[in-house]
């Protein structure tokens, strides 16, 4: 148990195996927007408003944004003071100890991995929808996740996009982020086009009743739309590759979350104003459906293309975050050394290949609906840990003190912790059971491998 709670020391933690610093504040903001604005804006508003919140989904996004915003402030403090790869896993290593860090890293592996698979599944749905509009149809057996009753066995498109993203990441982060930045700008323009066109067709009566499922529905919806915000924490995993992280990390994280929150609220307002929320049930591409309902088919097709680009950037950033997390855990000895080996561009090639292939297979076989809730609980667990971790960071005088500080300390970190913990309690029992199974599996892996190979053990 001494090893379980043993903490990293700042001076002795500087590994020779570092990643190259190439990213600035703009790159970080684009990474954040690239990760956050995806299926959350193109899919979730229809799915959740139709059965859980009604037009009140706007409030759900605001509540989730408040929780995420407070957590983002906590992430900003950690990432500016401890600018190393690994995000919340690395932060916990310094303030809580190795065992807690492992548990959090294991939870984040679940978040990043399943987020890659889930968004790729949504990406595939939009591509198939776009192709069918051009009278191009894929083989039924390869057009959806495993469902023998409907003749579907593997989602080939979702598998392929994850593999392509993996190839981009292997090519180097500087080159990859340039492509990401272009795609992010395209999808923001597409979202703005939907807002500009749709606002002229909004019928205020469609917002009545505003809370058909009561305020409890809004709170449940807030827990579920957390899935729409999870990408911002992946930005913190880039800290080791950021120039001047003390300044650029807080700017990147907070600005990305602000932009995304504004877009989410406006899009959900326009969507439920154009189409009655009841009609959105079971609609896989609600934003395109709304435009088709007002006879704006050409824009609907363009929007589907924008959604495809948008979700591509989410897959990219979550894959990037996942590979950097695995790199950090391997560098610390808690995972096999091969996973932290880098090529001449200082890219962790082996773990990128393993992560993308394995998540490609998961996305090809498992339906989106079974992935989303597990992602939420892993994210909320990480947010809780980082929020309360700020209290321990301030008390640990061996760690750097220069960098961003959460305002109104200690109130905001405690409020952030409380909100995230409350949202966790709103998730289903099935989600909790699955998370506990994953948690127990992680404990087994740590005590059978990680604790024996940890670099801290040798110090």
RODO-2510 file (C-alpha; in nm, 4 decimals, decimal comma):
residues 459
     n   res          X          Y          Z
     1     x     0,0000     0,0000     0,0000
     2     x     0,3023     0,2287     0,0428
     3     x     0,3657     0,1849    -0,3290
     4     x    -0,0052     0,2424    -0,4043
     5     x     0,0049     0,5896    -0,2466
     6     x     0,3614     0,6798    -0,3439
     7     x     0,3708     1,0159    -0,5270
     8     x     0,5897     1,1413    -0,8053
     9     x     0,8422     1,4053    -0,7051
    10     x     0,8718     1,6979    -0,9454
    11     x     1,2524     1,7152    -0,9790
    12     x     1,2986     1,3388    -1,0129
    13     x     1,0126     1,3075    -1,2607
    14     x     1,1773     1,4765    -1,5583
    15     x     1,2108     1,1886    -1,8016
    16     x     1,4525     1,1943    -2,0952
    17     x     1,1742     1,0585    -2,3111
    18     x     0,9864     1,3781    -2,3922
    19     x     0,7567     1,4911    -2,6703
    20     x     0,8415     1,7813    -2,9026
    21     x     0,6936     2,1269    -2,8226
    22     x     0,5165     2,2481    -3,1377
    23     x     0,1676     2,3713    -3,0356
    24     x     0,0399     2,7215    -2,9557
    25     x    -0,2829     2,8649    -2,8078
    26     x    -0,4633     2,8641    -3,1445
    27     x    -0,3728     2,4985    -3,2032
    28     x    -0,5050     2,4103    -2,8561
    29     x    -0,8308     2,5986    -2,9136
    30     x    -0,8776     2,4194    -3,2454
    31     x    -0,7999     2,0862    -3,0767
    32     x    -1,0640     2,1640    -2,8139
    33     x    -1,3309     2,2733    -3,0600
    34     x    -1,2323     1,9830    -3,2833
    35     x    -1,2920     1,7379    -3,0003
    36     x    -1,6078     1,8912    -2,8569
    37     x    -1,8105     1,9974    -3,1615
    38     x    -1,9007     1,6672    -3,3209
    39     x    -2,1709     1,4111    -3,2547
    40     x    -2,2738     1,6194    -2,9540
    41     x    -2,4027     1,8938    -3,1783
    42     x    -2,5071     1,6887    -3,4809
    43     x    -2,6733     1,3889    -3,3095
    44     x    -2,7412     1,4263    -2,9346
    45     x    -2,9808     1,7278    -2,9414
    46     x    -3,2386     1,5273    -3,1358
    47     x    -3,1950     1,2010    -2,9488
    48     x    -3,2158     1,3550    -2,5999
    49     x    -3,4777     1,6270    -2,6589
    50     x    -3,7251     1,3803    -2,8120
    51     x    -3,7493     1,1482    -2,5111
    52     x    -3,5835     1,3092    -2,2073
    53     x    -3,5820     1,6913    -2,2044
    54     x    -3,7961     1,8404    -2,4790
    55     x    -3,6934     2,1977    -2,5725
    56     x    -3,5441     2,2217    -2,2224
    57     x    -3,2320     2,0589    -2,3655
    58     x    -3,1021     2,4159    -2,3882
    59     x    -3,0935     2,4250    -2,0084
    60     x    -2,9308     2,0789    -2,0019
    61     x    -2,6459     2,2115    -2,2142
    62     x    -2,6083     2,5135    -1,9830
    63     x    -2,5971     2,2975    -1,6671
    64     x    -2,3463     2,0607    -1,8259
    65     x    -2,1413     2,3596    -1,9437
    66     x    -2,1288     2,5051    -1,5915
    67     x    -2,0016     2,1743    -1,4565
    68     x    -1,7543     2,1431    -1,7432
    69     x    -1,6509     2,5081    -1,7123
    70     x    -1,5590     2,4689    -1,3471
    71     x    -1,3755     2,1459    -1,4249
    72     x    -1,2001     2,3261    -1,7135
    73     x    -1,0649     2,5854    -1,4693
    74     x    -0,9242     2,3039    -1,2549
    75     x    -0,7714     2,1350    -1,5607
    76     x    -0,6203     2,4705    -1,6627
    77     x    -0,4435     2,5073    -1,3282
    78     x    -0,3009     2,1564    -1,3391
    79     x    -0,1936     2,1692    -1,7052
    80     x    -0,0182     2,5053    -1,6662
    81     x     0,1714     2,3957    -1,3535
    82     x     0,2408     2,0338    -1,4536
    83     x     0,2795     2,0519    -1,8362
    84     x     0,3243     1,6822    -1,9034
    85     x     0,1452     1,4243    -2,1182
    86     x    -0,1220     1,2109    -1,9558
    87     x    -0,3811     1,4687    -1,8498
    88     x    -0,5630     1,3850    -1,5230
    89     x    -0,3646     1,0608    -1,4846
    90     x    -0,0370     1,2523    -1,4561
    91     x    -0,1834     1,5176    -1,2257
    92     x    -0,3105     1,2494    -0,9868
    93     x     0,0329     1,0874    -0,9797
    94     x     0,1728     1,4020    -0,8177
    95     x    -0,1058     1,4794    -0,5703
    96     x    -0,2649     1,1420    -0,4799
    97     x    -0,0096     0,8741    -0,5604
    98     x     0,0485     0,5950    -0,8075
    99     x    -0,2531     0,3733    -0,7329
   100     x    -0,5086     0,6546    -0,7614
   101     x    -0,3332     0,7759    -1,0781
   102     x    -0,3601     0,4286    -1,2259
   103     x    -0,7318     0,4054    -1,1455
   104     x    -0,7897     0,7437    -1,3093
   105     x    -0,5745     0,6558    -1,6094
   106     x    -0,7684     0,3328    -1,6470
   107     x    -1,0972     0,5300    -1,6399
   108     x    -0,9608     0,7713    -1,9005
   109     x    -0,8635     0,4808    -2,1246
   110     x    -1,2301     0,3852    -2,1168
   111     x    -1,3339     0,7430    -2,1982
   112     x    -1,0959     0,8017    -2,4883
   113     x    -1,1272     0,4540    -2,6342
   114     x    -1,5053     0,4374    -2,6324
   115     x    -1,5350     0,8004    -2,7468
   116     x    -1,3304     0,7135    -3,0552
   117     x    -1,5545     0,4144    -3,1258
   118     x    -1,8820     0,5975    -3,0529
   119     x    -1,8087     0,9014    -3,2679
   120     x    -1,6834     0,6809    -3,5510
   121     x    -2,0174     0,4991    -3,5352
   122     x    -2,2026     0,8315    -3,5704
   123     x    -1,9637     0,9355    -3,8480
   124     x    -2,0491     0,6187    -4,0381
   125     x    -2,4247     0,6872    -4,0071
   126     x    -2,3839     1,0325    -4,1604
   127     x    -2,1659     0,9028    -4,4456
   128     x    -2,4152     0,6260    -4,5260
   129     x    -2,6969     0,8817    -4,5167
   130     x    -2,5072     1,1118    -4,7542
   131     x    -2,4213     0,8296    -4,9927
   132     x    -2,7811     0,7000    -5,0022
   133     x    -2,8895     1,0517    -5,1038
   134     x    -2,6649     1,0075    -5,4079
   135     x    -2,8141     0,6608    -5,4667
   136     x    -2,4965     0,4858    -5,3529
   137     x    -2,5570     0,1930    -5,1195
   138     x    -2,3092    -0,0178    -4,9246
   139     x    -2,3318    -0,3908    -4,8723
   140     x    -2,5894    -0,4433    -4,5968
   141     x    -2,3668    -0,6752    -4,3929
   142     x    -2,0920    -0,4092    -4,3710
   143     x    -2,3094    -0,1016    -4,3152
   144     x    -2,3756    -0,1214    -3,9401
   145     x    -2,2693    -0,2635    -3,6046
   146     x    -2,3346    -0,6281    -3,5183
   147     x    -2,7071    -0,6999    -3,5472
   148     x    -2,7827    -1,0323    -3,7237
   149     x    -3,1589    -0,9679    -3,7070
   150     x    -3,1186    -0,6753    -3,9484
   151     x    -2,8521    -0,8405    -4,1591
   152     x    -2,5700    -0,6171    -4,0291
   153     x    -2,2464    -0,7655    -3,8980
   154     x    -1,9715    -0,5024    -3,9146
   155     x    -1,9535    -0,1256    -3,9619
   156     x    -1,6733    -0,1064    -4,2165
   157     x    -1,6773     0,2725    -4,2573
   158     x    -1,6324     0,3429    -3,8853
   159     x    -1,3414     0,0983    -3,8776
   160     x    -1,1736     0,2620    -4,1787
   161     x    -1,1974     0,6216    -4,0517
   162     x    -1,0288     0,5267    -3,7228
   163     x    -0,7469     0,3541    -3,9131
   164     x    -0,7000     0,6609    -4,1377
   165     x    -0,6841     0,8894    -3,8323
   166     x    -0,4242     0,6570    -3,6796
   167     x    -0,2123     0,6887    -3,9947
   168     x    -0,2332     1,0702    -3,9701
   169     x    -0,1181     1,0658    -3,6070
   170     x     0,1770     0,8420    -3,6909
   171     x     0,2820     1,1076    -3,9442
   172     x     0,3405     1,3610    -3,6617
   173     x     0,1356     1,5923    -3,4409
   174     x     0,2412     1,9183    -3,6117
   175     x     0,1306     1,7948    -3,9527
   176     x    -0,1862     1,6384    -3,8109
   177     x    -0,2972     1,9530    -3,6261
   178     x    -0,2723     2,1585    -3,9459
   179     x    -0,5269     1,9282    -4,1082
   180     x    -0,7365     1,9369    -3,7904
   181     x    -0,7393     2,3197    -3,7859
   182     x    -0,8729     2,3340    -4,1436
   183     x    -1,1473     2,0809    -4,0680
   184     x    -1,2487     2,2655    -3,7488
   185     x    -1,2913     2,5934    -3,9359
   186     x    -1,5047     2,4153    -4,1993
   187     x    -1,7367     2,2610    -3,9422
   188     x    -1,7809     2,5890    -3,7512
   189     x    -1,8853     2,7545    -4,0776
   190     x    -2,1323     2,4706    -4,1424
   191     x    -2,2836     2,5030    -3,7934
   192     x    -2,3187     2,8794    -3,8425
   193     x    -2,4897     2,8147    -4,1780
   194     x    -2,7501     2,5946    -4,0051
   195     x    -2,8109     2,8623    -3,7417
   196     x    -2,8421     3,1453    -3,9967
   197     x    -3,0815     2,9501    -4,2220
   198     x    -3,2806     2,7782    -3,9459
   199     x    -3,3481     3,0881    -3,7346
   200     x    -3,5859     3,2199    -4,0030
   201     x    -3,8009     2,9061    -3,9701
   202     x    -3,8221     2,8926    -3,5897
   203     x    -4,1780     2,8663    -3,4547
   204     x    -4,1877     2,9693    -3,0860
   205     x    -4,4924     2,7449    -3,0295
   206     x    -4,2611     2,4441    -3,0857
   207     x    -4,0958     2,5368    -2,7551
   208     x    -4,4238     2,4765    -2,5707
   209     x    -4,4298     2,2924    -2,3373
   210     x    -4,0703     2,3855    -2,2627
   211     x    -4,0203     2,1133    -1,9986
   212     x    -4,2540     1,8278    -2,1018
   213     x    -4,0575     1,5776    -1,8914
   214     x    -4,0106     1,8090    -1,5930
   215     x    -3,6888     1,9501    -1,4502
   216     x    -3,5715     1,5993    -1,3600
   217     x    -3,5610     1,5322    -1,7326
   218     x    -3,3407     1,8375    -1,7770
   219     x    -3,0993     1,7120    -1,5087
   220     x    -3,0885     1,3644    -1,6630
   221     x    -3,0308     1,5299    -1,9983
   222     x    -2,7425     1,7308    -1,8493
   223     x    -2,5759     1,4057    -1,7394
   224     x    -2,6150     1,2656    -2,0886
   225     x    -2,5000     1,5717    -2,2830
   226     x    -2,1751     1,5611    -2,0881
   227     x    -2,0816     1,3289    -2,3737
   228     x    -2,0936     1,6409    -2,5923
   229     x    -1,8279     1,8198    -2,3854
   230     x    -1,5792     1,5470    -2,3068
   231     x    -1,3250     1,6500    -2,5673
   232     x    -1,1871     1,9513    -2,3840
   233     x    -0,9998     1,7397    -2,1301
   234     x    -0,8118     1,5755    -2,4184
   235     x    -0,6544     1,9174    -2,4790
   236     x    -0,4731     1,8897    -2,1456
   237     x    -0,3055     1,5719    -2,2705
   238     x    -0,1177     1,7932    -2,5202
   239     x     0,0533     1,9939    -2,2416
   240     x     0,3953     1,8377    -2,2979
   241     x     0,3871     1,9429    -2,6652
   242     x     0,2801     2,3044    -2,5993
   243     x     0,5017     2,6104    -2,6216
   244     x     0,4685     2,8286    -2,3095
   245     x     0,2101     2,6000    -2,1402
   246     x     0,1661     2,8326    -1,8391
   247     x    -0,0016     3,0841    -2,0687
   248     x    -0,1330     2,8788    -2,3602
   249     x    -0,2952     2,5845    -2,1786
   250     x    -0,5606     2,7917    -1,9911
   251     x    -0,6314     2,9986    -2,3041
   252     x    -0,6790     2,6870    -2,5184
   253     x    -0,8997     2,4962    -2,2729
   254     x    -1,1263     2,7824    -2,1641
   255     x    -1,1693     2,9433    -2,5074
   256     x    -1,2555     2,6089    -2,6687
   257     x    -1,5196     2,5320    -2,4061
   258     x    -1,6720     2,8810    -2,4359
   259     x    -1,7044     2,8608    -2,8148
   260     x    -1,8576     2,5130    -2,7983
   261     x    -2,1113     2,6007    -2,5269
   262     x    -2,2455     2,8972    -2,7238
   263     x    -2,2797     2,6849    -3,0386
   264     x    -2,4554     2,3997    -2,8534
   265     x    -2,7169     2,6230    -2,6922
   266     x    -2,7998     2,8102    -3,0146
   267     x    -2,8149     2,4936    -3,2274
   268     x    -3,0440     2,3119    -2,9809
   269     x    -3,2694     2,6201    -2,9644
   270     x    -3,2963     2,6464    -3,3426
   271     x    -3,3415     2,2691    -3,3865
   272     x    -3,6318     2,2386    -3,1413
   273     x    -3,7775     2,5638    -3,2748
   274     x    -3,7834     2,4404    -3,6339
   275     x    -3,9029     2,0839    -3,5633
   276     x    -4,1328     1,9788    -3,2738
   277     x    -3,9224     1,7696    -3,0354
   278     x    -4,1607     1,4714    -3,0702
   279     x    -4,0683     1,4313    -3,4369
   280     x    -3,6981     1,3935    -3,3558
   281     x    -3,7351     1,0532    -3,1876
   282     x    -3,5308     0,7874    -3,3639
   283     x    -3,3820     1,0381    -3,6108
   284     x    -3,0112     0,9609    -3,6609
   285     x    -2,9222     1,2937    -3,8254
   286     x    -3,1583     1,5482    -3,6609
   287     x    -2,9922     1,8664    -3,7884
   288     x    -3,0103     1,7494    -4,1498
   289     x    -3,3671     1,6265    -4,0840
   290     x    -3,4670     1,9744    -3,9625
   291     x    -3,3383     2,1348    -4,2812
   292     x    -3,5145     1,8769    -4,4975
   293     x    -3,8407     1,9512    -4,3139
   294     x    -3,8213     2,3155    -4,4296
   295     x    -3,7260     2,2127    -4,7856
   296     x    -3,3652     2,3226    -4,7583
   297     x    -3,2356     1,9952    -4,9017
   298     x    -2,9218     2,1376    -5,0603
   299     x    -2,8139     2,2833    -4,7262
   300     x    -2,9045     1,9539    -4,5552
   301     x    -2,6653     1,7715    -4,7852
   302     x    -2,3952     2,0308    -4,7224
   303     x    -2,4589     2,0029    -4,3488
   304     x    -2,4165     1,6265    -4,3585
   305     x    -2,0796     1,6835    -4,5212
   306     x    -1,9942     1,9344    -4,2463
   307     x    -2,1030     1,6858    -3,9803
   308     x    -1,8752     1,4244    -4,1333
   309     x    -1,5824     1,6668    -4,1219
   310     x    -1,6790     1,7663    -3,7676
   311     x    -1,6871     1,4144    -3,6326
   312     x    -1,3587     1,3378    -3,8082
   313     x    -1,1885     1,6003    -3,5920
   314     x    -1,3434     1,4492    -3,2770
   315     x    -1,2035     1,1071    -3,3656
   316     x    -0,8668     1,2717    -3,4316
   317     x    -0,8439     1,4566    -3,0983
   318     x    -0,9724     1,1675    -2,8881
   319     x    -0,7278     0,9320    -3,0622
   320     x    -0,4517     1,1840    -2,9963
   321     x    -0,5487     1,2124    -2,6287
   322     x    -0,5679     0,8355    -2,5904
   323     x    -0,2234     0,7757    -2,7408
   324     x    -0,0648     1,0402    -2,5143
   325     x    -0,2298     0,8883    -2,2091
   326     x    -0,0981     0,5424    -2,2979
   327     x     0,2452     0,6971    -2,3660
   328     x     0,2530     0,8551    -2,0184
   329     x     0,1401     0,5366    -1,8418
   330     x     0,3964     0,3306    -2,0322
   331     x     0,6741     0,5829    -1,9620
   332     x     0,5985     0,5421    -1,5912
   333     x     0,6303     0,1643    -1,6246
   334     x     0,2636     0,0883    -1,5545
   335     x     0,2100    -0,0398    -1,9096
   336     x     0,4605    -0,2266    -2,1337
   337     x     0,7600    -0,0175    -2,2489
   338     x     0,6853    -0,0706    -2,6167
   339     x     0,3848     0,1614    -2,5804
   340     x     0,6085     0,4623    -2,5091
   341     x     0,8558     0,4040    -2,7919
   342     x     0,8611     0,6932    -3,0398
   343     x     0,9745     0,7369    -3,4001
   344     x     1,1985     1,0080    -3,5469
   345     x     0,9098     1,2567    -3,5215
   346     x     0,8735     1,1750    -3,1519
   347     x     0,5360     1,0114    -3,2114
   348     x     0,4387     0,7001    -3,0071
   349     x     0,3839     0,4784    -3,3112
   350     x     0,3219     0,1394    -3,1507
   351     x     0,0515     0,2509    -2,9096
   352     x    -0,1146     0,4567    -3,1866
   353     x    -0,1410     0,1488    -3,4063
   354     x    -0,2686    -0,0741    -3,1239
   355     x    -0,5261     0,1817    -3,0015
   356     x    -0,6682     0,2644    -3,3436
   357     x    -0,6979    -0,0950    -3,4622
   358     x    -0,8626    -0,2148    -3,1394
   359     x    -1,1085     0,0781    -3,1276
   360     x    -1,1779     0,0319    -3,4976
   361     x    -1,2923    -0,3229    -3,4260
   362     x    -1,5066    -0,2055    -3,1303
   363     x    -1,6720     0,0653    -3,3422
   364     x    -1,7423    -0,1871    -3,6139
   365     x    -1,9209    -0,4252    -3,3778
   366     x    -2,0823    -0,2257    -3,0920
   367     x    -2,3835     0,0114    -3,1386
   368     x    -2,3468     0,3813    -3,0476
   369     x    -2,6251     0,3632    -2,7860
   370     x    -2,4260     0,1145    -2,5782
   371     x    -2,1101     0,3256    -2,5810
   372     x    -2,2200     0,6787    -2,4828
   373     x    -2,3164     0,6282    -2,1164
   374     x    -1,9905     0,4492    -2,0300
   375     x    -1,7950     0,7411    -2,1747
   376     x    -1,9855     0,9822    -1,9513
   377     x    -1,9055     0,8035    -1,6265
   378     x    -1,5345     0,7794    -1,7068
   379     x    -1,5265     1,1513    -1,7855
   380     x    -1,7183     1,2560    -1,4739
   381     x    -1,4929     1,0425    -1,2557
   382     x    -1,1893     1,2207    -1,4029
   383     x    -1,3515     1,5625    -1,3531
   384     x    -1,4262     1,4828    -0,9873
   385     x    -1,0674     1,3763    -0,9253
   386     x    -0,9113     1,6795    -1,0946
   387     x    -1,1493     1,9189    -0,9168
   388     x    -1,0720     1,7910    -0,5680
   389     x    -0,7080     1,7481    -0,6702
   390     x    -0,6612     2,1257    -0,6926
   391     x    -0,6890     2,1403    -0,3119
   392     x    -0,4004     1,8940    -0,2799
   393     x    -0,2006     2,0694    -0,5541
   394     x    -0,2057     2,3988    -0,3630
   395     x    -0,0886     2,2229    -0,0457
   396     x     0,2004     2,0412    -0,2144
   397     x     0,4830     2,2960    -0,1991
   398     x     0,7240     2,0710    -0,3895
   399     x     0,5257     2,1309    -0,7128
   400     x     0,5498     2,4421    -0,9356
   401     x     0,3439     2,7427    -0,8231
   402     x     0,3735     2,9513    -1,1399
   403     x     0,0838     2,9302    -1,3827
   404     x    -0,2937     2,9699    -1,3870
   405     x    -0,4840     2,9678    -1,0557
   406     x    -0,8519     2,8754    -1,0216
   407     x    -1,0373     3,1880    -0,8989
   408     x    -1,2404     3,1868    -0,5769
   409     x    -1,0339     2,9015    -0,4348
   410     x    -1,1360     2,6704    -0,2671
   411     x    -1,5063     2,7320    -0,3426
   412     x    -1,5020     2,6711    -0,7205
   413     x    -1,3056     2,3420    -0,7075
   414     x    -1,5457     2,2120    -0,4390
   415     x    -1,8543     2,3226    -0,6379
   416     x    -1,7086     2,1580    -0,9493
   417     x    -1,6553     1,8359    -0,7551
   418     x    -2,0125     1,8467    -0,6198
   419     x    -2,1746     1,9067    -0,9609
   420     x    -1,9770     1,6292    -1,1312
   421     x    -2,0484     1,3855    -0,8471
   422     x    -2,4201     1,4684    -0,8637
   423     x    -2,4295     1,4140    -1,2401
   424     x    -2,2621     1,0756    -1,1906
   425     x    -2,5507     0,9718    -0,9625
   426     x    -2,7963     1,0422    -1,2449
   427     x    -2,6438     0,7759    -1,4689
   428     x    -2,8125     0,4364    -1,4967
   429     x    -2,7443     0,1339    -1,2758
   430     x    -2,6267    -0,0570    -1,5831
   431     x    -2,3648     0,2091    -1,6491
   432     x    -2,2426     0,1898    -1,2880
   433     x    -2,2219    -0,1904    -1,2996
   434     x    -2,0220    -0,1811    -1,6236
   435     x    -1,7925     0,0865    -1,4773
   436     x    -1,7313    -0,1209    -1,1632
   437     x    -1,6423    -0,4229    -1,3750
   438     x    -1,3918    -0,2068    -1,5665
   439     x    -1,2628    -0,0682    -1,2332
   440     x    -1,2064    -0,4183    -1,0879
   441     x    -1,0320    -0,5282    -1,4077
   442     x    -0,8020    -0,2243    -1,3768
   443     x    -0,7127    -0,3106    -1,0161
   444     x    -0,6224    -0,6648    -1,1272
   445     x    -0,3973    -0,5313    -1,4063
   446     x    -0,2261    -0,2863    -1,1699
   447     x    -0,1436    -0,5409    -0,8980
   448     x    -0,0437    -0,8110    -1,1470
   449     x     0,1705    -0,5912    -1,3760
   450     x     0,1879    -0,2172    -1,3020
   451     x     0,3033    -0,2231    -0,9407
   452     x     0,5864    -0,4643    -1,0298
   453     x     0,7184    -0,2610    -1,3242
   454     x     0,6607     0,0909    -1,1912
   455     x     0,9589     0,3262    -1,2242
   456     x     0,8764     0,4676    -0,8807
   457     x     0,9498     0,1269    -0,7301
   458     x     1,3106     0,1564    -0,8408
   459     x     1,3565     0,5049    -0,6909
***
